[in-house]
Amino acid sequence: MKAFALLLVLVVLAAGGWFLYRHRLPAGGADEAQEVSPLATPPAAPLAPPAPPAPTIPPEVLALLQQADAAWAAAGPTPATSAAAPELSRLYTKALRALYNKPGCREREDQLINERLKPLGDTLFFSKQPFPADSQFAVHAVASGESPEAIGRKYGISRELINRFRARDINDSHIKVGESFKVLRMTGQTDPVKRGSLIHIDKGDFTLDLSMGGMFVRRYVCSHGAVQSPTPIGTTHLTNRVWHPDWTHPATHKVIRYGEPEHLLGPIWLPFNGKELGQDGIGIHGYTGTDAKMGVKASNGCIRLVNEQAEELYQTICHPDRTPVIVEIVE
């Protein structure tokens, strides 16, 4: 009987020890007991990484923006159509150029274009509204024997832009003596910025910005060179302005006339100076292929635009023998 009682005590002690062993607290304390308790609270999710700091606009760029915003506020209820519009465009265009390629500033660029520069560009370059008080704009009265082409040569702009300022078809050659309309003076300017056009191409953002006389005109989405045929970077000039160009196939070297089924170049051709850029055969054109996507690396090195936008660009600038067109290409 005593042996049986002793055995029973030993069994109870062993069971209690086993229970304590299974439910013991780990060395680290109660927090580490979660592994063995089915009722334990699951571990907390790791903290999210801190948000990256907001992009810092350089002080000199911020000063330009503040100056432009002050002028915008002083221009009345509709600044984009006010007499101050040309000067406002110059100020904001200068600020935009200062933002180019600044880390984290793409969103600020887009905001500046959408809220300020596009409304200004629409009034200055896509309407007939005159700005007679501005040094770059004038009101031209047609004299006997003049034509849109002759007037364009006089001021250093294209015939098509003259007709846009007249609110006529771009190919309209009919003009009356005494008819008056605004013109943009590119010739005779002492400031080199005011007497030329600038095309800024950002390969990383797939954008093409056009400005004329230091004033922003349009931003276009573009495509550029494929990985195996990248668009070179650098500063160059346009050397020609061709409407309905022939196209030389890059592989077969066959010359294909505009309008033929194999023609892929689109309605315009704006070639770059190959010596300045270090590579020949590069320029801006449209695209008539079946995969005319924008915002991709797809071409043989050229800059592609949607055909309608390529035509608009062509019609806005003039031939480079009239006024220079600088091209900047950056990564």
Helices and strands as residue ranges (DSSP letters): H 2-22, G 30-35, H 59-74, G 79-81, H 85-99, H 106-112, I 113-117, H 118-125, E 137-141, H 148-155, H 159-165, E 180-184, E 197-202, E 207-212, E 215-221, E 224-225, E 234-237, E 242-243, E 247-248, E 255-256, E 268-271, H 274-277, E 283-285, E 297-299, E 303-304, H 307-316, E 325-330
